């Protein structure tokens, strides 16, 4: 009699994701509608594969597969509840990390916009200065005063532009550090999950 991956997951006390991965790697099971079902033959092959995988792991895990029928359903339910709690904690951690990445991404995007705006303002000021230089030849004294004012503004804009560029590269550097820290956390979480399940 064929069983679904969910049924096998409960019966074997393993996660559906892990079973799906093992089934896919070994071309076992078939799709029936929107569910994957495993025939009796495929189930035996799966258990054989799991026993082989488990032989390389802790002896407690090997006992889990061989004593599958002797485990009381309450114990399996408790284990499933613990697994679900662990998965929920991981999902919460991943959601938090994802939110932090989105916030950092928005900050970087905002800094890009500010940098673009300041560069556009600087370009506009330079164009205005050029036009004023061409039109004020006759009014040299007035032109000198206006030029000084514009140069002060350009200098302020250039200073602001330098500030935004520094901020951009600082945030880019901190984002790289954050991504590295996030990757480390994800690797640790993955190792904890692997250790927990095996």
HUBELQUI-V905437 format. One record per backbone hydrogen bond with DSSP energy under -1.0 kcal/mol. CO is the residue of the C=O (numbers start at 1). NH is the residue of the N-H. E is the energy in kcal/mol with one decimal. If there is no record, write none. Layout:
BEGIN
((CO;NH;E) (CO;NH;E))
END
This chain:
BEGIN
((3;38;-3.4) (4;8;-2.4) (5;9;-2.6) (6;10;-2.2) (7;11;-2.6) (8;12;-3.1) (9;13;-1.5) (9;14;-1.2) (15;19;-2.2) (16;20;-2.9) (17;21;-2.2) (18;22;-2.4) (19;23;-2.9) (20;24;-2.6) (21;25;-2.5) (22;26;-1.4) (23;28;-2.7) (24;27;-1.0) (30;37;-3.1) (32;35;-1.6) (35;32;-3.6) (36;5;-1.4) (37;30;-2.5) (38;3;-2.3) (39;43;-2.7) (40;44;-2.3) (41;45;-2.2) (42;46;-2.7) (43;47;-2.7) (44;48;-2.3) (45;49;-2.5) (46;50;-3.0) (47;51;-2.7) (48;52;-2.1) (49;53;-2.9) (50;54;-3.1) (51;55;-1.8) (54;57;-1.8) (58;62;-1.2) (59;63;-1.9) (60;64;-1.3) (61;65;-1.4) (62;66;-2.0) (63;67;-2.4) (65;68;-1.1) (72;76;-1.9) (73;77;-2.6) (74;78;-2.8) (75;79;-2.5) (76;80;-2.8) (77;81;-2.6) (78;82;-2.5) (79;83;-2.8) (80;84;-2.7) (81;85;-2.5) (82;86;-2.6) (83;87;-2.8) (84;88;-2.6) (85;89;-2.6) (86;90;-2.3) (87;91;-2.7) (88;92;-2.5) (89;93;-2.4) (90;94;-3.1) (91;95;-2.7) (92;96;-2.4) (93;97;-2.6) (94;98;-2.8) (95;99;-2.5) (96;100;-2.4) (97;101;-2.3) (98;102;-2.2) (99;103;-2.4) (100;104;-2.5) (101;105;-2.7) (102;106;-2.4) (103;107;-2.2) (104;108;-2.5) (105;109;-2.4) (106;110;-2.6) (107;111;-2.4) (108;112;-2.2) (109;113;-2.2) (110;114;-2.5) (111;115;-2.4) (112;116;-2.7) (113;117;-2.7) (114;118;-2.6) (115;119;-2.3) (116;120;-2.3) (117;121;-2.8) (118;122;-2.4) (119;123;-2.3) (120;124;-2.6) (121;125;-2.6) (122;126;-2.2) (123;127;-2.2) (124;128;-2.5) (125;129;-2.6) (126;130;-2.1) (127;131;-2.4) (128;132;-2.7) (129;133;-2.4) (130;134;-1.9) (131;135;-2.1) (132;136;-1.7) (139;143;-2.7) (140;144;-2.2) (141;145;-1.6) (142;146;-2.4) (143;147;-3.1) (144;148;-2.2) (145;149;-2.1) (146;150;-2.9) (147;151;-3.1) (148;152;-2.3) (149;153;-2.1) (150;154;-3.1) (151;155;-2.9) (152;156;-2.5) (153;157;-3.1) (154;158;-3.2) (155;159;-2.8) (156;160;-3.0) (157;161;-3.2) (158;162;-2.7) (159;163;-2.2) (160;164;-2.7) (161;165;-2.5) (162;166;-2.7) (163;167;-2.8) (164;168;-2.6) (165;169;-2.4) (166;170;-2.6) (167;171;-3.0) (168;172;-2.5) (169;173;-2.4) (170;174;-2.8) (171;175;-2.6) (172;176;-2.0) (173;177;-2.3) (174;178;-2.7) (175;179;-2.9) (176;180;-2.6) (177;181;-2.6) (178;182;-2.9) (179;183;-2.9) (180;184;-2.3) (181;185;-2.6) (182;186;-2.9) (183;187;-2.5) (184;188;-2.6) (185;189;-3.0) (186;190;-2.7) (187;191;-2.7) (188;192;-2.7) (189;193;-2.5) (190;194;-2.7) (191;195;-3.0) (192;196;-2.7) (193;197;-2.3) (194;198;-1.5) (198;58;-1.0))
END
